[in-house]
């Protein structure tokens, strides 16, 4: 399937954003660890969350998490502490080639009974749940924060708790902090002991009702649209976001302020979701340099946006992009050439555009590589590119299922 996208003449729309996938998935795992039956409210309706909901509800022997990387990592840790249960966890063909060895190795050092069903270091996994002792565990700080979050969330269930020491550079620290904050919300005793060590005491979680706020990652695509719109009076309103959110991607508001998008909160009351209004400020930096070490999921949005705005960039901290749904570094370079922009990479963790152009060729459309963020980040480019088409647009269901419906309501014409 292919969607051809034609933009409206004016952007003036109120968006009901999806609930945060990151918070939803953590809340589900922690609630399961409480042993209670209260389901968090306003859960994300994305694929990644749905597979966790189904697995926890049905508890089958073989759990298929499809393309859910977060689900694979979080469920692997959860199943390892579910005493007297045995499961096989698997996923799509791409998932079977996404590494999980660092998490399995760490869980095994805690005493987990996990074996590989197929290729060593990759799903599927056979997991026999048991009581784990816990104690001191060292892991590299530059592995996926999802591995670290998975370990932290089961910390309260370990006999001796967990002392997690992160060695070397620590990436995606805001996602780790989000996990610790949510653990506190459910009564856990967990905190940074120093800059590189987290201590989780063996103190059980407490069941409680929990409301999920809207997703700042999803907001980033609407920021991109405002930045790319040609009408300086355009305005987009985003519902359900919070000022002071613990979501790492809430940094999008600060980065986009450098590209001329002003953010206004209807209320800044702590812990209260509100409406955020986006407008043009009329000011934009001539060049953008940024380290996405703490928010790598925003990189695709800014690569597309900056190039389409004619803003040269040098983005660092992108080492984890190679092991996402696709190799996002290579995918971005390839698809940006179709739009006429030559993007360079460096050190397996940087993307650079110095203004170099090439002949655009959109005859085959923008490929999405089974990666929701490729479709979501490239779609706003329709505001400045005539005849933009997106291949396999359904991939947005992984994080933002009603994205195309929102675009249609906003005035975009979507033709299949």
Secondary structure as UniProt FT lines:
FT   STRAND          2..6
FT   STRAND          12..16
FT   HELIX           21..34
FT   HELIX           47..58
FT   STRAND          62..64
FT   TURN            66..67
FT   HELIX           69..80
FT   TURN            83..84
FT   STRAND          86..90
FT   TURN            93..94
FT   HELIX           95..97
FT   HELIX           101..109
FT   TURN            110..111
FT   STRAND          113..116
FT   TURN            120..121
FT   STRAND          125..128
FT   STRAND          135..140
FT   TURN            141..142
FT   HELIX           145..154
FT   HELIX           155..157
FT   TURN            159..160
FT   STRAND          162..167
FT   HELIX           173..185
FT   TURN            186..187
FT   STRAND          190..194
FT   TURN            195..196
FT   STRAND          197..200
FT   HELIX           216..228
FT   TURN            232..233
FT   STRAND          235..241
FT   TURN            243..244
FT   HELIX           248..251
FT   HELIX           252..257
FT   TURN            258..260
FT   STRAND          261..265
FT   TURN            270..271
FT   STRAND          274..280
FT   STRAND          287..291
FT   HELIX           292..294
FT   HELIX           296..298
FT   HELIX           299..309
FT   STRAND          312..316
FT   HELIX           319..323
FT   HELIX           328..339
FT   STRAND          344..346
FT   TURN            347..349
FT   STRAND          350..353
FT   TURN            363..364
FT   TURN            369..370
FT   HELIX           372..379
FT   HELIX           380..383
FT   TURN            386..387
FT   STRAND          388..391
FT   HELIX           393..398
FT   TURN            401..402
FT   HELIX           403..410
FT   STRAND          413..415
//
